[in-house]
Amino acid sequence: MATAEDFERSSGLAAKAMERMQSDRLPPSPENFTLWYVYFSGNNPDLTRAIDLARRDGLAASQTLCDELYKRFFTMDAEAQAIREISDKARYALGRILEQLGNVGSETERYGNTLSGFREELDQPLSLPELRAMIAAIAAETREIVDRQTALQLQLQESSQQLAEMRVSLDSARREALTDGLTGIGNRKAFDLMLEEAMEAAVRDDQPLSLLMVDIDHFKTFNDTHGHLVGDHVLKLVARMLTECIKGRDTATRYGGEEFAIILPRTSLENASKLADQVRGFVGARQIVNKARNANYGTVALSVGVAQYRPGEPALSLVRRADQALYAAKRGGRNRVSVEVV
């Protein structure tokens, strides 16, 4: 039962949500209300961080931004949608298989009972016509059960094929759910999964694990100057260059917006710092060229934060320290690498 304190807190959060929508001239839709209510509640740290990053980069709380955030944090993702749809199909296919097996089971029982009856009749003296008729009946019953078994085999093969196709569909949906649609590298969900796996491996194998948080400097200005299409081209190019800079177990993902993350298993803080500077230099030396338009947009610079995993700490703690190092690089003038203070 809600207490008076709960009511007051909820009312306060609702008021803040309405005030924010009014100040940003956003329609008070259920989606917008949900977004801002949860933001002010602090119950979803990832949503809070995404909005704070947008504000830090000077992005206005537009309806477009709200729609993107609502879709990201409050709607069913592709993987969940696929799981629901394919689960329904799997339940139907399984129901058919069980029905088919049940029918065959009853038919087999009936066939056995029929043969038992024939055997009892064979214990009695029979005339030649009666024996001929009985043999014909046994043959007919046998043909019928064989036909039913053949039909079952075909039906089971069909169901097996359907289940195999469902498995492929699920695998495909999972890959899509873990892939950033724009850059083609892992998305935030993939990052979360891979970081957890890397942390477990670091503890199990007693090996270091480092994390780079990478941000494109002045990306908003670049976007505003050259347009979103060019900005998307830059994001794809940076993603490709990041993957070119790493190898082996290392993984580059798009963390969100213009921010990327690189997970570095079996890598010390010192070596991670060296790689971070190599990445920064490699990307900064490349000209951003659109051959189709014969346009050269110059270069982009990266700021990078470096942190090392401390066995036993939660993933959020590691990300926060790498983020803090990234912010230090930004405050220090950008286009540089900053390592966490150990």
Secondary structure, 3 states (H helix, E strand, C coil): CCCHHHHHHHHHHHHHHHHHHHHCCCCCCHHHHHHHHHHHHCCCHHHHHHHHHHHHCCCCCCHHHHHHHHHHHHCCCHHHHHHHHHHHHHHHHHHHHHHHHHHHHHHHHHHHHHHHHHHHHHCCCCCHHHHHHHHHHHHHHHHHHHHHHHHHHHHHHHHHHHHHHHHHHHHHHHHHHCECCCCCCECHHHHHHHHHHHHHHHHHHCCCEEEEEEEECCHHHHHHHHCHHHHHHHHHHHHHHHHHHCCCCCEEEEEECCEEEEEEECCCHHHHHHHHHHHHHHHHCCCCEECCCCEECCCCCEEEEEEECCCCCCHHHHHHHHHHHHHHHHHCCCCCEEECCC
